[in-house]
């Protein structure tokens, strides 16, 4: 029933996992000898760390959505138990609440 959404989520999960691996690799790179260059690189690493945290949060949300699909609970509001509008799920496949419960 939600095969297309699951495929989209799995594709996004693979994409995010690759991006997080690249960020991890860049953050582990050796610092340059020059102090000014080190400061610049460390600032960049701080920004990358923030981006990585956002990506990891999205990965967690995607995995939870895929688990709900596997459990037959996908598309059901976690708060009121009503169905989540399919248009909402198309726009936000990781949604756990219906529009009424988000307000």
N, CA, C and O atoms as a GROMACS GRO file, in nm:
protein
  412
    1UNK      N    1   0.081  -0.119   0.000
    1UNK     CA    2   0.000   0.000   0.000
    1UNK      C    3   0.086   0.126   0.000
    1UNK      O    4   0.054   0.223  -0.070
    2UNK      N    5   0.194   0.127   0.077
    2UNK     CA    6   0.282   0.243   0.084
    2UNK      C    7   0.419   0.212   0.021
    2UNK      O    8   0.520   0.267   0.064
    3UNK      N    9   0.421   0.126  -0.080
    3UNK     CA   10   0.547   0.083  -0.141
    3UNK      C   11   0.624   0.199  -0.200
    3UNK      O   12   0.746   0.208  -0.185
    4UNK      N   13   0.553   0.289  -0.270
    4UNK     CA   14   0.621   0.403  -0.332
    4UNK      C   15   0.684   0.494  -0.227
    4UNK      O   16   0.796   0.542  -0.245
    5UNK      N   17   0.613   0.517  -0.119
    5UNK     CA   18   0.667   0.600  -0.012
    5UNK      C   19   0.788   0.530   0.051
    5UNK      O   20   0.888   0.594   0.081
    6UNK      N   21   0.778   0.399   0.072
    6UNK     CA   22   0.889   0.324   0.130
    6UNK      C   23   1.013   0.332   0.041
    6UNK      O   24   1.124   0.349   0.090
    7UNK      N   25   0.994   0.321  -0.091
    7UNK     CA   26   1.107   0.331  -0.184
    7UNK      C   27   1.170   0.470  -0.177
    7UNK      O   28   1.292   0.484  -0.177
    8UNK      N   29   1.086   0.572  -0.172
    8UNK     CA   30   1.136   0.710  -0.161
    8UNK      C   31   1.215   0.727  -0.032
    8UNK      O   32   1.322   0.787  -0.031
    9UNK      N   33   1.160   0.675   0.077
    9UNK     CA   34   1.228   0.686   0.207
    9UNK      C   35   1.361   0.610   0.206
    9UNK      O   36   1.461   0.660   0.258
   10UNK      N   37   1.362   0.491   0.148
   10UNK     CA   38   1.486   0.412   0.143
   10UNK      C   39   1.592   0.482   0.058
   10UNK      O   40   1.710   0.479   0.091
   11UNK      N   41   1.548   0.544  -0.052
   11UNK     CA   42   1.642   0.618  -0.137
   11UNK      C   43   1.701   0.736  -0.060
   11UNK      O   44   1.822   0.759  -0.063
   12UNK      N   45   1.616   0.809   0.008
   12UNK     CA   46   1.662   0.925   0.088
   12UNK      C   47   1.755   0.879   0.200
   12UNK      O   48   1.853   0.946   0.231
   13UNK      N   49   1.723   0.766   0.262
   13UNK     CA   50   1.806   0.712   0.369
   13UNK      C   51   1.947   0.681   0.317
   13UNK      O   52   2.046   0.714   0.382
   14UNK      N   53   1.955   0.617   0.201
   14UNK     CA   54   2.085   0.586   0.142
   14UNK      C   55   2.162   0.714   0.110
   14UNK      O   56   2.283   0.723   0.134
   15UNK      N   57   2.093   0.813   0.056
   15UNK     CA   58   2.156   0.941   0.023
   15UNK      C   59   2.211   1.008   0.149
   15UNK      O   60   2.326   1.052   0.151
   16UNK      N   61   2.129   1.014   0.253
   16UNK     CA   62   2.172   1.078   0.378
   16UNK      C   63   2.288   1.003   0.442
   16UNK      O   64   2.381   1.065   0.495
   17UNK      N   65   2.284   0.871   0.437
   17UNK     CA   66   2.391   0.791   0.497
   17UNK      C   67   2.524   0.822   0.429
   17UNK      O   68   2.628   0.833   0.495
   18UNK      N   69   2.521   0.835   0.296
   18UNK     CA   70   2.642   0.871   0.222
   18UNK      C   71   2.692   1.009   0.259
   18UNK      O   72   2.812   1.030   0.275
   19UNK      N   73   2.600   1.103   0.272
   19UNK     CA   74   2.637   1.240   0.309
   19UNK      C   75   2.698   1.245   0.449
   19UNK      O   76   2.795   1.317   0.472
   20UNK      N   77   2.640   1.170   0.542
   20UNK     CA   78   2.693   1.168   0.678
   20UNK      C   79   2.833   1.106   0.679
   20UNK      O   80   2.920   1.152   0.752
   21UNK      N   81   2.855   1.002   0.599
   21UNK     CA   82   2.988   0.940   0.590
   21UNK      C   83   3.090   1.039   0.537
   21UNK      O   84   3.203   1.044   0.585
   22UNK      N   85   3.051   1.118   0.437
   22UNK     CA   86   3.142   1.220   0.382
   22UNK      C   87   3.175   1.326   0.488
   22UNK      O   88   3.290   1.368   0.499
   23UNK      N   89   3.075   1.368   0.563
   23UNK     CA   90   3.097   1.468   0.668
   23UNK      C   91   3.191   1.412   0.774
   23UNK      O   92   3.284   1.480   0.819
   24UNK      N   93   3.167   1.287   0.814
   24UNK     CA   94   3.254   1.224   0.914
   24UNK      C   95   3.398   1.220   0.865
   24UNK      O   96   3.491   1.249   0.941
   25UNK      N   97   3.417   1.185   0.740
   25UNK     CA   98   3.551   1.177   0.682
   25UNK      C   99   3.617   1.315   0.682
   25UNK      O  100   3.735   1.328   0.716
   26UNK      N  101   3.543   1.417   0.643
   26UNK     CA  102   3.598   1.552   0.639
   26UNK      C  103   3.633   1.602   0.780
   26UNK      O  104   3.733   1.670   0.799
   27UNK      N  105   3.549   1.568   0.877
   27UNK     CA  106   3.575   1.614   1.014
   27UNK      C  107   3.695   1.544   1.076
   27UNK      O  108   3.754   1.595   1.172
   28UNK      N  109   3.731   1.429   1.022
   28UNK     CA  110   3.848   1.356   1.075
   28UNK      C  111   3.978   1.396   1.006
   28UNK      O  112   4.086   1.351   1.045
   29UNK      N  113   3.968   1.482   0.904
   29UNK     CA  114   4.089   1.520   0.830
   29UNK      C  115   4.184   1.597   0.922
   29UNK      O  116   4.142   1.665   1.015
   30UNK      N  117   4.311   1.584   0.893
   30UNK     CA  118   4.414   1.649   0.974
   30UNK      C  119   4.405   1.800   0.960
   30UNK      O  120   4.373   1.853   0.853
   31UNK      N  121   4.434   1.868   1.068
   31UNK     CA  122   4.434   2.015   1.068
   31UNK      C  123   4.564   2.065   1.005
   31UNK      O  124   4.669   2.004   1.023
   32UNK      N  125   4.556   2.175   0.932
   32UNK     CA  126   4.677   2.233   0.874
   32UNK      C  127   4.770   2.287   0.984
   32UNK      O  128   4.726   2.310   1.097
   33UNK      N  129   4.896   2.306   0.951
   33UNK     CA  130   4.994   2.354   1.048
   33UNK      C  131   4.972   2.501   1.084
   33UNK      O  132   4.998   2.542   1.197
   34UNK      N  133   4.925   2.578   0.989
   34UNK     CA  134   4.904   2.721   1.010
   34UNK      C  135   4.785   2.745   1.103
   34UNK      O  136   4.678   2.689   1.083
   35UNK      N  137   4.805   2.829   1.206
   35UNK     CA  138   4.702   2.855   1.307
   35UNK      C  139   4.576   2.918   1.247
   35UNK      O  140   4.465   2.880   1.284
   36UNK      N  141   4.594   3.013   1.157
   36UNK     CA  142   4.479   3.080   1.095
   36UNK      C  143   4.397   2.980   1.012
   36UNK      O  144   4.274   2.981   1.016
   37UNK      N  145   4.466   2.896   0.939
   37UNK     CA  146   4.396   2.794   0.860
   37UNK      C  147   4.325   2.694   0.952
   37UNK      O  148   4.216   2.646   0.920
   38UNK      N  149   4.388   2.664   1.064
   38UNK     CA  150   4.324   2.574   1.161
   38UNK      C  151   4.195   2.635   1.213
   38UNK      O  152   4.092   2.567   1.222
   39UNK      N  153   4.199   2.763   1.246
   39UNK     CA  154   4.080   2.830   1.298
   39UNK      C  155   3.968   2.828   1.194
   39UNK      O  156   3.852   2.802   1.227
   40UNK      N  157   4.003   2.854   1.070
   40UNK     CA  158   3.903   2.851   0.962
   40UNK      C  159   3.846   2.712   0.946
   40UNK      O  160   3.724   2.695   0.933
   41UNK      N  161   3.932   2.611   0.948
   41UNK     CA  162   3.885   2.473   0.931
   41UNK      C  163   3.798   2.431   1.049
   41UNK      O  164   3.698   2.361   1.030
   42UNK      N  165   3.834   2.472   1.170
   42UNK     CA  166   3.754   2.435   1.287
   42UNK      C  167   3.616   2.501   1.282
   42UNK      O  168   3.517   2.440   1.323
   43UNK      N  169   3.608   2.624   1.232
   43UNK     CA  170   3.478   2.688   1.214
   43UNK      C  171   3.394   2.610   1.115
   43UNK      O  172   3.274   2.590   1.135
   44UNK      N  173   3.458   2.567   1.007
   44UNK     CA  174   3.388   2.486   0.908
   44UNK      C  175   3.340   2.355   0.966
   44UNK      O  176   3.231   2.307   0.934
   45UNK      N  177   3.421   2.296   1.052
   45UNK     CA  178   3.382   2.170   1.116
   45UNK      C  179   3.263   2.190   1.209
   45UNK      O  180   3.177   2.102   1.219
   46UNK      N  181   3.257   2.304   1.276
   46UNK     CA  182   3.141   2.333   1.361
   46UNK      C  183   3.014   2.338   1.278
   46UNK      O  184   2.910   2.285   1.317
   47UNK      N  185   3.024   2.403   1.162
   47UNK     CA  186   2.908   2.410   1.073
   47UNK      C  187   2.871   2.271   1.023
   47UNK      O  188   2.753   2.235   1.018
   48UNK      N  189   2.972   2.193   0.986
   48UNK     CA  190   2.946   2.056   0.939
   48UNK      C  191   2.881   1.971   1.047
   48UNK      O  192   2.794   1.889   1.018
   49UNK      N  193   2.923   1.992   1.170
   49UNK     CA  194   2.865   1.917   1.282
   49UNK      C  195   2.716   1.945   1.295
   49UNK      O  196   2.636   1.854   1.319
   50UNK      N  197   2.678   2.071   1.280
   50UNK     CA  198   2.536   2.108   1.284
   50UNK      C  199   2.458   2.044   1.171
   50UNK      O  200   2.348   1.994   1.191
   51UNK      N  201   2.516   2.046   1.052
   51UNK     CA  202   2.451   1.984   0.936
   51UNK      C  203   2.438   1.833   0.959
   51UNK      O  204   2.334   1.774   0.929
   52UNK      N  205   2.543   1.773   1.012
   52UNK     CA  206   2.540   1.629   1.038
   52UNK      C  207   2.430   1.593   1.137
   52UNK      O  208   2.360   1.493   1.119
   53UNK      N  209   2.414   1.674   1.241
   53UNK     CA  210   2.309   1.647   1.340
   53UNK      C  211   2.171   1.650   1.275
   53UNK      O  212   2.086   1.567   1.306
   54UNK      N  213   2.148   1.746   1.185
   54UNK     CA  214   2.020   1.753   1.114
   54UNK      C  215   1.998   1.629   1.028
   54UNK      O  216   1.888   1.573   1.025
   55UNK      N  217   2.102   1.586   0.960
   55UNK     CA  218   2.091   1.469   0.874
   55UNK      C  219   2.066   1.343   0.957
   55UNK      O  220   1.988   1.256   0.918
   56UNK      N  221   2.133   1.332   1.071
   56UNK     CA  222   2.113   1.216   1.158
   56UNK      C  223   1.971   1.213   1.214
   56UNK      O  224   1.912   1.106   1.231
   57UNK      N  225   1.916   1.331   1.243
   57UNK     CA  226   1.778   1.338   1.291
   57UNK      C  227   1.682   1.291   1.181
   57UNK      O  228   1.588   1.217   1.207
   58UNK      N  229   1.708   1.335   1.057
   58UNK     CA  230   1.624   1.292   0.946
   58UNK      C  231   1.636   1.141   0.924
   58UNK      O  232   1.536   1.075   0.895
   59UNK      N  233   1.756   1.087   0.937
   59UNK     CA  234   1.776   0.942   0.925
   59UNK      C  235   1.692   0.869   1.029
   59UNK      O  236   1.627   0.769   0.997
   60UNK      N  237   1.692   0.918   1.151
   60UNK     CA  238   1.614   0.857   1.258
   60UNK      C  239   1.465   0.862   1.224
   60UNK      O  240   1.394   0.763   1.245
   61UNK      N  241   1.417   0.974   1.173
   61UNK     CA  242   1.276   0.988   1.137
   61UNK      C  243   1.239   0.892   1.023
   61UNK      O  244   1.132   0.832   1.023
   62UNK      N  245   1.328   0.878   0.926
   62UNK     CA  246   1.303   0.788   0.813
   62UNK      C  247   1.297   0.644   0.861
   62UNK      O  248   1.208   0.568   0.822
   63UNK      N  249   1.391   0.606   0.944
   63UNK     CA  250   1.391   0.468   0.996
   63UNK      C  251   1.264   0.439   1.076
   63UNK      O  252   1.208   0.329   1.068
   64UNK      N  253   1.219   0.537   1.151
   64UNK     CA  254   1.095   0.520   1.228
   64UNK      C  255   0.976   0.504   1.134
   64UNK      O  256   0.888   0.421   1.157
   65UNK      N  257   0.972   0.584   1.026
   65UNK     CA  258   0.863   0.574   0.929
   65UNK      C  259   0.865   0.438   0.860
   65UNK      O  260   0.760   0.377   0.840
   66UNK      N  261   0.982   0.391   0.823
   66UNK     CA  262   0.993   0.260   0.759
   66UNK      C  263   0.948   0.149   0.855
   66UNK      O  264   0.887   0.051   0.812
   67UNK      N  265   0.978   0.165   0.983
   67UNK     CA  266   0.934   0.067   1.082
   67UNK      C  267   0.782   0.070   1.095
   67UNK      O  268   0.719  -0.035   1.107
   68UNK      N  269   0.723   0.190   1.093
   68UNK     CA  270   0.576   0.200   1.099
   68UNK      C  271   0.512   0.134   0.978
   68UNK      O  272   0.407   0.071   0.989
   69UNK      N  273   0.575   0.149   0.861
   69UNK     CA  274   0.524   0.082   0.741
   69UNK      C  275   0.529  -0.068   0.761
   69UNK      O  276   0.432  -0.138   0.733
   70UNK      N  277   0.642  -0.118   0.809
   70UNK     CA  278   0.658  -0.262   0.831
   70UNK      C  279   0.560  -0.315   0.935
   70UNK      O  280   0.513  -0.429   0.925
   71UNK      N  281   0.529  -0.233   1.035
   71UNK     CA  282   0.439  -0.274   1.143
   71UNK      C  283   0.291  -0.254   1.110
   71UNK      O  284   0.204  -0.294   1.187
   72UNK      N  285   0.263  -0.191   0.995
   72UNK     CA  286   0.125  -0.163   0.958
   72UNK      C  287   0.066  -0.045   1.033
   72UNK      O  288  -0.056  -0.030   1.038
   73UNK      N  289   0.150   0.040   1.091
   73UNK     CA  290   0.104   0.156   1.167
   73UNK      C  291   0.126   0.287   1.093
   73UNK      O  292   0.093   0.394   1.144
   74UNK      N  293   0.180   0.279   0.972
   74UNK     CA  294   0.210   0.400   0.897
   74UNK      C  295   0.081   0.467   0.852
   74UNK      O  296  -0.014   0.400   0.810
   75UNK      N  297   0.079   0.599   0.861
   75UNK     CA  298  -0.038   0.675   0.817
   75UNK      C  299  -0.144   0.690   0.924
   75UNK      O  300  -0.253   0.740   0.897
   76UNK      N  301  -0.113   0.647   1.045
   76UNK     CA  302  -0.206   0.660   1.157
   76UNK      C  303  -0.146   0.761   1.255
   76UNK      O  304  -0.031   0.747   1.297
   77UNK      N  305  -0.224   0.861   1.290
   77UNK     CA  306  -0.177   0.966   1.380
   77UNK      C  307  -0.139   0.908   1.516
   77UNK      O  308  -0.216   0.834   1.577
   78UNK      N  309  -0.019   0.943   1.561
   78UNK     CA  310   0.030   0.892   1.689
   78UNK      C  311  -0.042   0.954   1.808
   78UNK      O  312  -0.033   0.903   1.920
   79UNK      N  313  -0.114   1.065   1.786
   79UNK     CA  314  -0.182   1.132   1.896
   79UNK      C  315  -0.329   1.090   1.905
   79UNK      O  316  -0.375   1.048   2.011
   80UNK      N  317  -0.404   1.102   1.792
   80UNK     CA  318  -0.548   1.078   1.800
   80UNK      C  319  -0.591   0.944   1.739
   80UNK      O  320  -0.703   0.899   1.762
   81UNK      N  321  -0.501   0.880   1.662
   81UNK     CA  322  -0.534   0.751   1.602
   81UNK      C  323  -0.608   0.758   1.471
   81UNK      O  324  -0.637   0.655   1.411
   82UNK      N  325  -0.640   0.879   1.424
   82UNK     CA  326  -0.705   0.894   1.294
   82UNK      C  327  -0.604   0.874   1.182
   82UNK      O  328  -0.483   0.877   1.205
   83UNK      N  329  -0.655   0.854   1.061
   83UNK     CA  330  -0.567   0.843   0.945
   83UNK      C  331  -0.505   0.979   0.913
   83UNK      O  332  -0.569   1.083   0.924
   84UNK      N  333  -0.379   0.974   0.873
   84UNK     CA  334  -0.312   1.096   0.826
   84UNK      C  335  -0.344   1.110   0.678
   84UNK      O  336  -0.334   1.013   0.603
   85UNK      N  337  -0.382   1.230   0.637
   85UNK     CA  338  -0.418   1.257   0.499
   85UNK      C  339  -0.304   1.212   0.406
   85UNK      O  340  -0.189   1.250   0.427
   86UNK      N  341  -0.336   1.132   0.304
   86UNK     CA  342  -0.232   1.087   0.210
   86UNK      C  343  -0.154   1.201   0.147
   86UNK      O  344  -0.035   1.185   0.116
   87UNK      N  345  -0.218   1.316   0.126
   87UNK     CA  346  -0.146   1.432   0.071
   87UNK      C  347  -0.037   1.478   0.167
   87UNK      O  348   0.072   1.517   0.125
   88UNK      N  349  -0.067   1.472   0.296
   88UNK     CA  350   0.033   1.509   0.397
   88UNK      C  351   0.150   1.410   0.395
   88UNK      O  352   0.266   1.450   0.405
   89UNK      N  353   0.117   1.282   0.383
   89UNK     CA  354   0.222   1.180   0.380
   89UNK      C  355   0.308   1.193   0.255
   89UNK      O  356   0.428   1.165   0.258
   90UNK      N  357   0.247   1.233   0.144
   90UNK     CA  358   0.324   1.254   0.022
   90UNK      C  359   0.419   1.371   0.040
   90UNK      O  360   0.535   1.364  -0.002
   91UNK      N  361   0.371   1.478   0.101
   91UNK     CA  362   0.454   1.597   0.122
   91UNK      C  363   0.557   1.576   0.233
   91UNK      O  364   0.670   1.626   0.225
   92UNK      N  365   0.519   1.503   0.337
   92UNK     CA  366   0.605   1.480   0.452
   92UNK      C  367   0.595   1.333   0.492
   92UNK      O  368   0.520   1.298   0.584
   93UNK      N  369   0.670   1.246   0.424
   93UNK     CA  370   0.656   1.102   0.447
   93UNK      C  371   0.688   1.054   0.587
   93UNK      O  372   0.653   0.942   0.624
   94UNK      N  373   0.756   1.138   0.666
   94UNK     CA  374   0.790   1.098   0.803
   94UNK      C  375   0.689   1.148   0.905
   94UNK      O  376   0.710   1.134   1.025
   95UNK      N  377   0.579   1.207   0.858
   95UNK     CA  378   0.479   1.264   0.949
   95UNK      C  379   0.423   1.158   1.043
   95UNK      O  380   0.393   1.045   1.002
   96UNK      N  381   0.410   1.196   1.170
   96UNK     CA  382   0.352   1.103   1.268
   96UNK      C  383   0.219   1.156   1.322
   96UNK      O  384   0.147   1.084   1.390
   97UNK      N  385   0.188   1.283   1.290
   97UNK     CA  386   0.064   1.342   1.337
   97UNK      C  387  -0.020   1.390   1.218
   97UNK      O  388   0.034   1.431   1.115
   98UNK      N  389  -0.152   1.384   1.235
   98UNK     CA  390  -0.241   1.443   1.135
   98UNK      C  391  -0.236   1.595   1.149
   98UNK      O  392  -0.183   1.646   1.247
   99UNK      N  393  -0.290   1.665   1.052
   99UNK     CA  394  -0.286   1.812   1.054
   99UNK      C  395  -0.355   1.867   1.178
   99UNK      O  396  -0.308   1.966   1.235
  100UNK      N  397  -0.464   1.808   1.220
  100UNK     CA  398  -0.538   1.858   1.337
  100UNK      C  399  -0.453   1.851   1.464
  100UNK      O  400  -0.460   1.941   1.547
  101UNK      N  401  -0.374   1.748   1.478
  101UNK     CA  402  -0.295   1.729   1.600
  101UNK      C  403  -0.165   1.809   1.598
  101UNK      O  404  -0.101   1.825   1.702
  102UNK      N  405  -0.126   1.859   1.484
  102UNK     CA  406  -0.004   1.941   1.475
  102UNK      C  407  -0.031   2.081   1.528
  102UNK      O  408   0.059   2.145   1.583
  103UNK      N  409  -0.155   2.128   1.512
  103UNK     CA  410  -0.190   2.265   1.552
  103UNK      C  411  -0.185   2.284   1.701
  103UNK      O  412  -0.213   2.394   1.750
   0.00000   0.00000   0.00000
